[in-house]
């Protein structure tokens, strides 16, 4: 049997959940080594938002690249403030009762959270988690590319963070979903499945680009895509290994898992493309790497040995085919957020039900089916994702729809044709002299 | 005076430029252009989707010469730009009504 993931509160006096064991708490003050790693990880995760911006931006059209960058950098401007003002307290404060669904306001404006008693552990962890709150809405930008009014995005992103990201995060890490026993190390469900399905809802309201799917545009800068990919992989070591909230063995294994799953998925995606299309491509390698990183995110602190390699290989293959679904099903997910983040996150989260190896970690989370467990963990993984999917889809659809009928969410036809950078931002990415 | 316009493959630019210099041509203007004739474009593949790229990058040269030199300069361009493969390009000649050297104000043949 396995222990249920207990509610993790975050007031300094009570201690934060020990990621090695859902029933133990880390006791403040945070040790120096742990603090150093959490701070370094926070910086690594911060770097992922610009990395994502370049990853998407390079895939986008040159006339819209600045709009894509702006959507991502906007998150870096707004979310940190929103997180410390109200996001964090709703996501992590309080314990039990109504707080299984949403936090209280005890830590609003980081009220009473100092550094004297816990060596800065709380502040460091809040900053770390704030980076996640920043990048999760940014993920959606890739789907709505080329046609969303920036003023609509500027409102959508922070509203989504509060109404969708925070509640799902709460249920997984400090609420009823985690209590039931599902596990999510760094945010497969809470971040990737969440944002991925939100992207689907968003584009269903936003509508297809003019001429899609007949007219397509290749990436305008593959070098920029690869720079973004490198930054994302680098930063992801903080995203996953940092979620151990300590400089310990679990962090080391999470690091290793991040290393292996990305490589394996990049490889399997490339091989599928070579067989199916005839070439090894940079975009295939990049997409596979990201798919592997997404898939290992929920599992990073719970799998070991060849598990991460298997997860990466599987995610690479599945996502490579998943990105082809959009034209068959008729939704214009411009840069494949659904195919990579939603599908990859779901794959990784469900595979936990097979590959979780608590003995390796000395932890008391559930065992995966391949490690002697029964199907209970698998069931909880599936349930947690189904809940997140339904909630995220419905609320995201509602937010976008409300924006659509009030200020509108699409740029006008002429702007969509001539490009968003000049019209929305009065900027031009490339001043070319020749034709 | 004549304006000689040539569309050539970009990697042949150095060869053509050297040949023109050797032939005594003192000035040329080069522009990066794209286009297609019979060569047609190519396909690129991204995430399994093929994109047909119709236009092919080329280089355009513009050279103003004295009437008498036009034919031989055309020959030089053709000889130095040819690879024998499809997409080598074209050269054409149009009349120039007047030309002025900006620095000195010289006109006509003296301005070439």
Interface residues (C-beta under 8 A of the other chain):
Chain A: X216 X217 X218 X219 X273 X276 X277 X278 X279 X281 X283 X284 X287 X320 X323 X324 X336 X434 X435
Chain B: X31 X32 X33 X34 X44 X45 X46 X47 X48 X49 X51 X53
